[in-house]
């Protein structure tokens, strides 16, 4: 799915991702809401898809890279739910594993002049009685 800045990407059963401009000094957030440095993005449209084997990023606050599959293990994301976790990409680079971890490459710094808040709106849990 395409995510225009600002705008939103509907992800069907996986919910949706919203993108709105934010103050460059607003670094508030959590697992489902992050602020990224818009100046580090290569364009005004991001893509949202699911993870692929071998996907890597440099998690916020770390110096090295880590496999997305290892992030899922660390965050205790059940294996059956991993394919539904939205991955926000800027070209070939992962900006944010929605609900899990953002990339250190896109963090807001003192030099940031433009910022975008990405918000993951999870699908409403439906009781199916099958769990």
C-alpha positions, 0 to 999 in steps of 0.5 A: 500500500502507498502511504502519502505524506500526509495521508493514510494507508488502509491495510484491510484486516491489518488496520491502517497507518496514518501520517501527519506532519508534526513539530520537529521537537515532538518526539513523543510516541510509543509502539503504535505512534512514532515521529520520524525525520521527514528530511531523511525520507527520499520522497513524499510517499512511503510504502507499507507491506509485510516483512520478508525473510532477511529484512534488516534495520538498525533499531532505534538506539542501537548501533548495529542492524538486526533482522526483523524476524529477531525483533519479532522474537524480542517483542514476543509477536506470535509467529502466526501474527507476524505476516500481518505486522505492517512494515513502513518503507522508504524505498528499500529502507525500513522506517518502522516496524509498526507496533514494534520498533522504528529505525534509528536512521529516521530518528528526530535529532536536533538538526531535524526541521521537518517531522512526520508522525506515523500512527498505527491504528490496529484492527478492532479485535473481533471475537471469533470464539476460535482462540 
